[in-house]
Each structure stands twice: as C-alpha cells, then as structure tokens.
C-alpha cells in the first residue's frame, strides 16, 4: 500500500468506543459519522499531505482503501499527491473585520425584529454546595477575555455588520435572589431577554440564589457567538476557570491558536468573491443552483393550521425514543449499506413525510459542525453550516433503496459546504414572511457526549428550559445513546401544529422504522404508519387520507430506480 498506509490510522483516533482496528475495518461500522468523516479528511490533508474528500472516504471507508487511493494505486498513478488545502490560521487583521457569512445572516434577522429569542442558546443547572460567587464572577470574566467572540459587538457600518472586539468589557454576570415559586418565571424572562447585538456582548450569566448552598445558574449565549459544539469549550473553560479562581489563582488554560475573527478572514479569503467566476465560492454556488433547480419552495406538511405569515413562531416540543434493539438494528442496516445512522434517520423522516402527503421531492435541512480543522476544536464561535438535503422518492422504492438515494444525496451535499445565506441568494427561491427559505423541516444528529453545566466542588443537576420560539416548522433532533437507543425531540411551530399532532407524528415515525427494518426491500409507501382510528387525522391538507391498512406491495421492478 506504500507510505500512506502508515499515515492513515493516526487520523482515525476520534472514533467512539474504539481502541484499535485493522486496516480492513469499516470506518462507519466502527461508529464513524459525517462529523468525524470531515475531521478525518481534514487531518489527512494536513498530515500527509494529500487532497481527499468526504466522498472519497465514503467510497473507501477502510484504512487500506484510503491508503491505496492516496498512494495512487486506485488511479494507476502511484505516488502522486496534490497540495493540501490551506488551513485556518491567525494573520494580519484589517481595521474593519467583517462578520462571517453565518453571523451576517443572523444579524439581518435580528434587525428585522420579532425573533429576539429565537436564536438564544440557554443552559441552566441547579447547584448544591458551597459556591464562591466572587470566584464565579472572575471565571466569567476569564472566559470572556479568552474568547473574542464573547466580547464582540456588531455595529452597523453602511448597512453591513462588522465585528468590533471589545478590549475589556464588564463580565455579564448578575446575582439575583429569588425563591422556588418565582424561579420558573425568572428563568424564562432572563433566558428570553433580547440582546442588543450592536452594542452589547452576546452572552450573559445569571446566578439565582435560593439558599446559602442552593443556587441556579443560567447561561445564555446568542447563536451569533456560538453553536452547539461551542458549548463544550465554553463550559469546560468556565469550570476550569472557576476551579482555579476558587483556589485563589488565575486559570492556566493553553493558548488558543486563533480566534473567531481569524477564521472569518481565512474563510472569506479562501472562498473568494462570488463576483469572480473562477472563485471557489462561485463554483459552490453553481453546484447548488443546479442541485436545487426545480425544488418545491415549500414542502407540504401535515399541519393543523396554515402557518401564519409572521416573522417568528412560538414553539413546542415532544420527545420519543427508539429502544436499544431498534436503534441498533437501524445503525446496522445503515452500516451494511455504507451509510451512517443519521442517513438512515433522514431516510425515515423523508419516507414518513412523503407517506403523509408531502410528495416525492423531499428537501430538508441539516447542520454540520463546520469544525473539520482541529485548530477550531476549543474555540467558541458560530461555525455551524446549514445544508439542504434533497431526496427523490419517486418510483415506489423500498427503504433500502431510499437509504441508498439518501446516502448519495447527503454525500454530495457534505462535499459542497457553502455559506447558506449565499446559497439562498444564488438559488433565489420564492420568499414568504415566516417561511424558512429552501426548506422548512430540519434534521439534526447530536453526538454521544452530552454537554452539561457543571462547576467543580458542587453537585449539578440540569434544568430543562422551555423552547419559546421555533426556528423551523419542524425540527427533528436525534441523539445516539451509548446503549444503542436513539432519543429524539421534535420541535414544532405551535401555531401550525397541535401538541397531539406532533406526538402522533413521532409515533408514526417509530412505526415506520419498525416496518422498514422488518422488510427493508418493501416499498416504503406500503408500510403502515397510522392505526385505523388515526387514519385521516395526520395528512397534508387537501391530500388523500393515509390508509391505515397497507396496500399491496409495488412489484420489485418498479422500486429499483435508485440514484
């Protein structure tokens, strides 16, 4: 296999529950997912160096396969290696630092108004034990000084946002006495209180004192400064700083290799201008124009009420779980077809929505971490990338064939991560107030490790917080558990769905998963998803009721149209 064989294994050490593996072990069967695939590819590009893609990893998911590809034995050109892509790095900064593409989009939404708390990320925990309040105050200041994104404001400069990094703003830390009766309302009020992004740092920490050794800690950060993956370094740094301050000294955290503003400048420089037809950004936007050509502007959903044309929608949630047996079987089916568990869940949601009247051209959204490079691991910032996943379900395919189509579509999308706001402008779909462009249903997959708010020396219990606003009409959030279970939360727009309807939607999804696992080759349109008494209650308005009794299976020859 050549020199590359010895270089590939070291890049796969992030695989879950895996101490070692052979050169013929399948990356995805070992627990690899799309996030880890991106990280592995970036690390390979940096360490070998070579130019490989996520698509290459899906096509060659073993050490032996990737080594052969890199050495050139797959192409008949041994030893040829292209230059590795540039990696994020700190560099000279201009006087005016633009907002990142992702920040720019949120800034304009913020200026429109009506969505003030939609993009808040709140976390709360009940703390029991002796808490050093002044050490906590100092720790909040330490974390803010460490991460420029937490002390960045976004003034209006000729109608565009720029990043203005404050040198030493006051720590956004408040102590409020309260009691158990007033606590829920106080938590809700402070979690929802809007940020002035033009002049106010985009996070706050509120400590509610209930008794000398009983407190509730609330941390709220605006999405413009952080994403889900930013919570791990944010909370880890806060805990480390508190531990140090409570011991009487400053924290000794390792130096960060770069800051979010450095990433912003690198990203814009790497992508180039969309006015340049030869730039990488222009190439990515050309891909998305073609990939989304003719896609429905709005996916028909089985709502109880027509979604009002307002800037934001109140939200509600329901939860569900696939037991360990179902979750394990779904993961095994995915791995057997070279796919991830996320892809299998994407396929299941697409089949369900199609069964309920959404048609066969199903476009949903997802989010990738956008942190393929290890230098971004410990940085607080908004790196997440929104992607559109479009799947063709025509021809009455079985679920296995749908999974193959989803796999192909998802791999193509993951290989073309472009700033979502630029994709929207390039595709230019019909717009409507309160309707998310290009897709209205989002599917996400959370990692096995849960992020919790903890401080050393104290017992901590997470407190759930209600979701005041819905980001999308439907948001399916899944999380793999270590025992094989898959837990799920459905966030829904409460002015479009009743809670009972949302709960029924999740029960129907579980039934579909059971059905397709029992008969993966059976056309998905014949899998029962509703009981007799539910038939007709869950469907897209104006579509035919979903039959409670499955119809006769479509002949296999009609279901063989895979992408």
N, C-alpha and C positions, 0 to 999 in steps of 0.2 A: 503493500500500500504506500510505500515511500515515507518521506519525512513527516508528512501531515498526520500520519496515524498516531504518532506520539504527542501531537499537539491538540487534537480534538478533545480527549477525555477531560482535561483540566477545565474545559469551559462548561461542563455539564454538572458542576457540583451543587447547583441550586435545586436539583430535583428533590421532591419531597419523599421522605421515608426511604431513601436510598443511600446506602453506604458505599457500594461499589457495583459495577456492572460490566459485562463483557462487551466486546466490540460489535457483537451482533444483536445486542439488546435494543428494543424499540423505544425511542425517546418518549413517545406518547403513552405506551403501555406502562412505562415507569412513573407516570404521573405528570409528564410534561404538558404544559398548556400553551396558549398563544403568547401570554406574557413571558413565560420562560423561554419560549422559542425566539422571541425578539431579543431577549437578553443574550441568549446563547449565540445568535448570529452576530450581534454587535461585538461580543467578546472575541469570537473567532476572527472577525475582520480586524480587530485591534491587535491581537496577539500573534497572528500567523505571519504576515498579514495576507488577507485574501478577500475577494469580493464574493460573498454568498448572500442569499436572500432567504426569507422565511419560506418562500415557495420551495427552495432547494431542500430545506430541512424536512418539509412535509413529504417531498418526493424521495428523500434519502434519510430516513429517520434513525439510522444507526451510526455508530462511530465509524464502522467500516465503510458504509456508504458515503458519508460526508468526506472521509479521508480520500476515498477514490475520486470523488468529484473535485476536491481541492487539488489533488496531485495531477489531475488532468486525465486519469485513466478512463474516465467516463466519456471524455470527448476525443480521446486519441491524441491529445497534446500534452504529454507528461511534463510536469514541472512549470507550466505556465500559470502565473498568478497576477491578477490585476492589482492595481494600487488600492489600498484600503480607503474607505471614505473618511473624511475629516471628522474628528471627534470634538465635542463641546470643550471649550477652554476659555479661561479668562483672557481678556485682551484690552486694548485701549477703548475707552468709552467716549462717545460724543457728548457734547454739552446737553443735548436733549435725547433721552433714551425713550424710544417709542414703546408703547405697550406691546406685549406679544399678541399674536393673532387671536389667541383664546381670550386674553384679557380684554382686547378691543371689543369683541362681541359682547361680553358681559357688561362692559362699560356703557355701550349704547343701550342695552336692555335696561340698565339701571337709570339712565337718563330719561327713558320713556316713561318711567313711573309705573306704579301698580304692581310691581313684582319685588318689592323691597326685601322680603324674607325668603323668597323662593330659592335663592342661591346662598342661603346660610348653611353652614355645617355645624350643628350644635352637638356637644357631648356633655353629659352630666354624670356625676358619681356621688354617692353618699360615702363620706369619710368618717371613720370611727377611730378615736385615739387622740393623743396629744399632738395638735397641729401647731407648728410655728408659723404664725401668719406673716411676720416680717420676713422670714426666710422664703416664704412662698412669693411675697411681693418682689423680693430681689431676684428670685428664679424667673419670674415672668419677664423682668427687665433683661436678664441674661439671655433668654431665648429670643427676645425681640432684637437685641443687639447682634445676636449670632446670625439671624436670618433676615436679610434685607427685605424680603417680600412682606414681612410682618410690620415693617415701618415704611412702607411705600404708599404714597397717595397718588392720585391720578387726576391732575388738573387738566382743564380744557385748554388746548393750545390750537387755536384756529380750527376749532371743531373736531379735533382729534385728541385722544388721550395720550399722555406721556407718563413715564414712571419717574416720579420725584421721590428720591430716597431721603428720608429724614435722618439727620445725624444722631440725635439722642432724644427722641420724644419720650414723654412720660409713659411709664408702663400702664397699660389699660387694665388696671386691677382695682376692683371695688369690693368692699366688705359690707354686707348688709345683714343686720339682724332680722330674723323672721321666726315664724313658728310653723308647725306641721300643717295647720289649716290654711295658712297663707302661701305656703311653699309652692303648690302647683301653679297658682296664678302668677306668682313672681317669676318662676322658672320660664313659663310661657312668654311673659312680657319681655324678659331680657333676651330670650332666645330669638324673638321676632323683631326686636327693636332695630330699625334700619341703620345702616352705616352711611355716613357721608363720604363716599369714596373720593371725592375731590379734595377733601381736607382732613379726613380722619383715618387713623390707622385701621386696617381691615380685620381686626380681631379684638376680642375682649375676654376677660376672665372675671367672673363674679363669684365671690365666696359668700354663701348664705350661712350664718351662724345660728344653729338651733339650740345648742347647749355647749358648755366648755369643751367637751370632747366629741361633739357631733356637729358635722358640717356637711353642706352640699356644695360641690364645686361645679360650676358651669363654665365651659369654654365654648365660645362661638367664633368661628372664622368664616369670612366671606370667601366664596368659591374663587374670586379673582386672585386670591393669595394662596390657595391651597386646593388640593384634591384628596381623594380617598387615600392614596398612597403617601401623601404628605403627613398624614396623621401619625404614622409610625415614628418618623424622626421628630415631629413636633412634640408628641407626648413623651418619647424617650428622652429628649433633651430637657423637657420640663422636669421629669422625675430626677434625672441626673443632677440638674442644677439645684433642685430643692434639697436633695441629699447632701450636696456639698455645702450649701448655704446654712442648712440646719446644723452642720458640723462646724460651722464657723469659718469657712474659707470659700473662695471663688471656685466655680467648676473648672475642671481641666479637660475640656472637650477637644477632640482632634480638630485641626483646622480644616475648613471646607475648601475643596479645590476650586470652586467657583460659586457664584451667586446667580439668582434667577435672571438678573439683568444681563449677565454674561451669556446665559443660554438664549435669551431673547435676541441679542445681537448676532450670536452664532447662527440661530435658526433663520433669521432674515437674510443673513449673508449667504448661507448655504442654499436656500431655496431660490434666491434671486427675485427678480421682479416679474410679475405676470405680464408686464408690457414688453418683456423680452421674449420673443417666441422660442428662443433656444434655451431658456432657463429651466431648471428642474421643476419649478413651480408651474410653469406653463405646460410642461409635459404631464404633470399630475392632474391638472385641471382638464386637460384634453381627455385623459382617461375617464374622468368622472362624467364629463359631458356625454361620452359615448355609453358608459356603463348605466347611466340613469336616463338615457333617451327613452321617452315614452312611458316612464314610470308614472303611476297614478299620483296626483297631487295630494290625495287624501285616501288613506286606507279605510274602507268601510269597517266599522267596529260595531259590536252588538250592544250599543248604548241604550240606556233607559230614556235619556233625554238628549236632544240635539245640543252639542257643545256650544255654549254662548260665545259670541264674538267679543270677548273681553281680554285685557292684557294677561291676566293670570287667573288660575282656577284653584279653589280650595281642594285640599287633598284628603284622602283617607287610605287606610291600609288594611289588608287581610294577610294572614300568614298560612303556610301549609308546609308539609314535609313529605318527601319520598322516603320510605323506610330504607334501611340498610340494604335489604335484598333488592329492591327496585333500583336504588341508586347504583349499586354495584353492577347489576345487570346492564344498566344503561351505559355506564362507563366502559364495560367490557365490549358491548356492541360497537360503541364509538371506536375504541382502540382497534378492534378487529377490522375496521374499515379505514384505518389510518386517520381517524378524526379525534377531536377532543370531546370531553363531556359537555363543554359549552356548545359545541356544534350540534350535539345530539339534542340539547335543550332548545337551541334555536330552531332546529328542525321540528321539534314537538310543538313549539309555540306557533310556528308558521302553519303547520298542519291544522292545529286547533282553530286558528283564526280563519283559515280557508274553509274548514268544515262549518263554521258559524256564519258564513256568507261574505267573507272578505275577498273572494275571488281566488285567482291562481297566481297573480303577480304581487308577491308579498315583499314589501320593503319595510324593514325595521332598522332601528339604530342600535349601536353599541358603543362602548367606550374602551379604548386601550390606554394603558398606563402612560405611554409616551416617555418612558424612562429606560429605554433599551441600554443606554450607556451607564456603566457602574458609577461614573462620577456624579450622577444625579441622584443616587440612592438616598443620601442623607440630607437632601435639600428640600426645604419647604417651598412649594410653588405650585402653579397650575400647569401641569404638563399633559394632562389627560387629553386624548384625541378622540373626537367623535367621528364615527364611520357609519355609512349606510350599507346595510347588508340586504341585497335584493335576490330573491329566490323565485325561480319559475317552477310552479307546481302543476303545470298543465300535463295532460295525458294520463291522469289517474295513476301515478306511480305508487309503489309500495313505500313504506317508511325507509327501508334500507336504501332504495334508490333516491328518495328525498334527501337522506343524510349524505349521499354522495354528491348531490347537487349543492347542498348547503356547504359542504366541505370545499368544493371548488370555488363557490362564490365568496366564501369567507377568506380563503387564502388570497384570492385576487384583491379583496378589499384591504386585508392586512398589509399587502405589499404596496399599497398606494395611500399612505397616511399623509393627507394634505390638510391644511387648516380648514376647519369645517365652514367658517364664515366665507372663505374664498370659494369653496365648492358651491355653496348656496348661491353666491353671486354669479358663478360661472354657469350653473345649470339653469338658474333663474326660473324656479317653479312658480306657479300662481300662488299668491300670498293671501292670507286671511288673518285678521286680528285674533290672537289667542290660539292659532293653529301652528304647531311646530312645522317648519319647512322640511320637505323631503321625507319625513317620517313622523309618526305620532305615537308609535309604540317602541319602547326601548327595552333591550335585554342586556343584563349585566351579570357577571360572574365574579363573586368575591373569593379571595384566597382562603386557605385553611386557617391561617392565623388571624385571630380577632384582635382588633385594636381597642384597648381599654384605657381609661383614665385612672392612673394609679400614682401614689406618692409613697416613697419608702417610709417604713415605720408606722404606716396606717393601714387599717383594713378598708378596702374599697369595694363598693357594690355599684355596678352601673345602673343608672336610672333611665328608663325609656322616655323619649320625648315625642309628643305627637307631631306629625308632619302637617304643618299648617297649609302648605301650598303644594300643588302637584306640578312637577316640571314637564310631564308629558300626560297624554290622555291615559296611557297605560305604561307602567314601568315594572317589568318582571325582574326581580333581583334574586339571584340564586347564590347559595354558598355551599361548598362541599365540606362535609364534616369528616373527621378522621376515621369514623367507623363505617363510612360508606353512605351514610344518609346525605340527602340533599335538602337543605332547608330553603324555603322561598318566602319572599314577601312581594305582594302585588300592591304597588301604589297606584291609585286611580284618581282621576278628576271627579270629585264628588258632585259636581254639577252636571256630569254626564252619566255616572253610574250610581246606583244604589249599592249599599254595602252587601246586601243579599245577592245581588247580581255578580259583584266581584268575587264573593265567596263561591258561588256556583261556577264561575269561570275557572277557578283553581281546582275545584273538584272534577270538572270536565277535563282539565289538563292531566290530572292524575289518572283518570280512566283511559285517556288516550295513550299515555305512556305504558300502562299495563297492557293494553291491547296490542300496541305495536311491538312490544317486547315478546309477547306470546307468538305473534305472527308478523315478523318484520318484512316479509315479502308481500303481505296482503295490502291492496290499495288503501291508502290512508282514508279515503272518502267513505269506506265501508266500516270503519271502526266505530263502535258505539261510544258516544261521549256524554249522552244525556239519558236519564231514566225516563220512563213513559210519562210520569207526571210533570217532568221538566221540559218535555218537548214543546217547542213553540215559545218558550219563555226567554230563551237566550239565542238571539239571532240578530243579524243586521236588519234594521228596519227596512221593510219592503222586500226582503228575500224570503225564500220558501222556508218553512219551519224545518229544523233539523230532525230527521226521523229518529225515533227512539230505538227502533229495530233496524239493524244494519241491512242494507240492500244486498243483492247478490254481488259477489266479488267481480271486479272487472277482469277479463282474461289477461293472463300474464303478458301476452304480446302487446297489449295496449298500455302496459305500465313500464315498458322497457326504455322509455325515452329519457335517458339520463344525460346530464351535461358533462 
